[in-house]
Every structure is written in C-alpha cells, then in structure tokens.
Amino acid sequence: MLATSVACTSVPSGTRATNAEPMRSADSASAGPSASASSQLGYPSPATPSGDISSSAGPSESPTSPRVLPSSASGKDLSLTDIFASKGEWKQARFDLADQTDVPGMGVALNTCGTYNPAELELRLAHRFMHLSMNVAQANDSPSSSNKIVVEVTANGKQQDSRQVPFDRIQPFDISVQDVNAAVVRLWIDQASCVSGQNQVIAVVSKLRVS
C-alpha cells in the first residue's frame, strides 16, 4: 500500500452518526500515496508499541441530512456519503485484503469482543431495491490476525444473514431486500475466537451495492 497520510473525517466510536464524509474518494488512487489501513484508522504503525487508539482526523465537516437512497443508486458502489446512519469510527479509504490490493471500501476499527458495542452501517432503501450485496474482510495490516469478525445483516429489524469472517478471507454477501426500508450491517469480534491482548481488527466493507 502507499505511504502518505490523508486527512479524513471520522465517527467517534460508540455513537451513531449520519452521512459521514469520506476520507478519500474511491476513484482517487492516483492522487498520491496513501497511509496504511492501520494508520488511517488510528492504530499505531506496526513498528510502534501498542497504545491508545485515537483518530488522526481533522475537524469534522458540517453535518448533512441523512441519505435515503434514490433509485439511481442501483448497481453503483456505495460509500460513506450514501450511508443513512453509522456506529463506530468508519473511514473511506483503500485497503489490501487477502490477495487483493488497493481495494476501495469503508473500514472500521473493532477493539472489543462480543456484541455489546458493534460497528454499524445503516442504509435506507425506501422499498426501491431487490438485492443488497457486499464483500467483508479484515485488512491485511490489522494489528491482529487471530480473530474472526461476525457480520450480521438485518432488514426491517429481522436477521437475514450472519457469518464469521476470519483473517485472509474476503466473504461475499448477497441478501434479498425486497419490500425493505431499513437495512443494517453490524460487525463485531467473535467472542469465541477472541484472543486476549490481540483484539484489534480492521474490518472492511467493499463493493457495497443495491439493485
């Protein structure tokens, strides 16, 4: 991955926010080197001893209204600007995932195990779409490679899918959202696989699409 850090806007962990601004446009890879996924999400670099996780983001942009997806969003790769609400410190960036490099996506730092404080992305669909698809993986430079993340997708409050995603796997999802208004993606570190002292994971959602 590339090396120059890019300023970005983040959503503080543990809170829900609307329509977060992207850190970097998905099609701006030629704009210059980018920092590692770890540094973009506030982790210390691999050569630096672990410490408190803090955001490198500058001042937040003025908030904008929550986004209900228009029919014209069908088939397009969605970004943080398309998200109605989120929980966790999500950032738009490019990531190395398994054997793929420079993949545009939305990344979030998961720091604790279990379901009590999951990261979330919510889409408002207004009954306009039939399918929701995405890939979920752990970034190659996640501080831990020992943990599995759990990905749960709900539609109008009902669970549609739930899967574990270990390190070095890109897991595809394809979910029916017929007659659905609110779709929520939740991610957390699997309690059963949680390794004490090694529970820092960068989860990445890429190719998020509705059709």
C-alpha positions, 0 to 999 in steps of 0.5 A, spaced: 500 500 500 502 507 499 505 511 504 502 518 505 497 520 510 490 523 508 486 527 512 479 524 513 473 525 517 471 520 522 465 517 527 467 517 534 466 510 536 460 508 540 455 513 537 451 513 531 452 518 526 449 520 519 452 521 512 459 521 514 464 524 509 469 520 506 476 520 507 478 519 500 474 518 494 474 511 491 476 513 484 482 517 487 488 512 487 492 516 483 492 522 487 498 520 491 500 515 496 496 513 501 497 511 509 496 504 511 489 501 513 492 501 520 494 508 520 488 511 517 484 508 522 488 510 528 492 504 530 499 505 531 504 503 525 506 496 526 513 498 528 510 502 534 508 499 541 501 498 542 497 504 545 491 508 545 487 508 539 485 515 537 483 518 530 488 522 526 482 526 523 481 533 522 475 537 524 469 534 522 465 537 516 458 540 517 453 535 518 448 533 512 441 530 512 441 523 512 441 519 505 435 515 503 437 512 497 434 514 490 433 509 485 439 511 481 443 508 486 442 501 483 448 497 481 453 503 483 458 502 489 456 505 495 460 509 500 460 513 506 456 519 503 450 514 501 450 511 508 443 513 512 446 512 519 453 509 522 456 506 529 463 506 530 469 510 527 468 508 519 473 511 514 473 511 506 479 509 504 483 503 500 485 497 503 489 490 501 485 484 503 487 477 502 490 477 495 487 483 493 490 490 493 488 497 493 481 495 494 476 501 495 471 500 501 469 503 508 473 500 514 472 500 521 476 499 527 473 493 532 477 493 539 472 489 543 469 482 543 462 480 543 456 484 541 455 489 546 458 495 542 458 493 534 460 497 528 454 499 524 452 501 517 445 503 516 442 504 509 435 506 507 432 503 501 425 506 501 422 499 498 426 501 491 431 495 491 431 487 490 438 485 492 443 488 497 450 485 496 457 486 499 464 483 500 467 483 508 474 482 510 479 484 515 485 488 512 491 485 511 495 490 516 490 489 522 494 489 528 491 482 529 490 476 525 487 471 530 480 473 530 474 472 526 469 478 525 461 476 525 457 480 520 450 480 521 445 483 516 438 485 518 432 488 514 426 491 517 429 489 524 429 481 522 436 477 521 437 475 514 444 473 514 450 472 519 457 469 518 464 469 521 469 472 517 476 470 519 483 473 517 485 472 509 478 471 507 474 476 503 466 473 504 461 475 499 454 477 501 448 477 497 441 478 501 434 479 498 431 486 500 425 486 497 419 490 500 425 493 505 426 500 508 431 499 513 437 495 512 443 494 517 450 491 517 453 490 524 460 487 525 463 485 531 469 480 534 467 473 535 467 472 542 469 465 541 475 466 537 477 472 541 484 472 543 486 476 549 491 482 548 490 481 540 483 484 539 484 489 534 481 488 527 480 492 521 474 490 518 472 492 511 466 493 507 467 493 499 463 493 493 457 495 497 451 495 492 443 495 491 439 493 485 
